Amino acid sequence: MLQVKNLQKAYRSKQVLHAIDFAIAQGEIVGLIGMSGSGKSTIAKCIMGLDKPSGGDILWNDQSLLKWSARSSWRQDIQIVFQDPRTSLNPRWTVRRSIAEPLRNYGSATEARIVQLLLEVGLDERYLNRYPDELSTGQCQRVCIARALALKPKLLILDEPLSALDVSIQAQMLVLLKQLHLSQQVSYLFISHDIAVVSELCERVLVIEKGTIVEDTTAIRLISEPKHAYTRKLLADTPTFPQFNQ
Ligand SMILES: Nc1ncnc2c1ncn2[C@@H]1O[C@H](COP(=O)(O)OP(=O)(O)OP(=O)(O)O)[C@@H](O)[C@H]1O
């Protein structure tokens, strides 16, 4: 489905991504983990066309996303949810309008479809006329997820979607993301610096260090037999894995 091939990105003279290679198959949940500044969001931005790679290619069903002509067909297939739901939502738009907007652009924004999307993320029609500042941060993130799912994407890029939320809300959101993966048959690229959260949700995990993927393995193997020193350091820094904290 998605193939990232030899992806490179430099900002001026600073090389941020070095020859990134990975693929995501239909239905997979892939985690992308690394410390702050390692290049996770840059990969997401390159896939979404929000940033231009300096080299390499990104293929969606064997078509290059970097060629303008292919763009329209994948616009609906790949959606992104960002870290901070409050800055992702227009503060002057009601929940109804935020969710209706992508539907209007690409299909029909019926009230029934908007309510259905709200129900899928654990909200309901009582929220339709509310503004972001009348919602909790977790509820705002649910609205962002509903908006991202509106066009029935095949791949959802979740860029640190839980980082702005309290730990108890994070647990609820993890349950929601697992449910949506099954009910919507959507793949995830789940970006995080939290190895505990990634190992809870993801089947496969990519570890990125300074713009290079140093490990591509299953979540189980990542925890039981981490190969790279950087992965062991990430595990050691996580209280959930005291066995690495020597
Ligand atoms: N627009 C930009 N101009 C210049 N440098 C940038 C730009 N965007 C990102 N960078 C740099 O690229 C590197 C990777 O940034 P990126 O945001 O991809 O990291 P990250 O792993 O997502 O970090 P975090 O977990 O903090 O979000 C960083 O050194 C950052 O300063």
The ligand as an ORCA input file, in Angstrom:
! r2SCAN-3c Opt
* xyz 0 1
  N      10.781     23.599      8.753
  C      11.949     23.241      9.292
  N      13.062     24.003      9.085
  C      14.259     23.651      9.606
  N      14.459     22.560     10.378
  C      13.394     21.796     10.630
  C      12.089     22.084     10.109
  N      11.220     21.116     10.521
  C      11.950     20.269     11.284
  N      13.235     20.664     11.345
  C      14.333     19.976     12.056
  O      14.340     18.641     11.622
  C      14.666     17.769     12.699
  C      13.582     16.709     12.809
  O      12.367     17.346     13.221
  P      11.017     16.518     13.422
  O       9.966     17.497     13.813
  O      10.783     15.688     12.225
  O      11.405     15.575     14.650
  P      10.459     14.690     15.564
  O      11.157     13.387     15.733
  O       9.083     14.672     15.013
  O      10.509     15.498     16.916
  P       9.361     15.694     18.058
  O       9.189     14.352     18.711
  O       9.961     16.720     18.962
  O       8.131     16.184     17.340
  C      14.808     18.641     13.942
  O      16.181     18.883     14.154
  C      14.102     19.912     13.576
  O      14.665     21.019     14.225
*
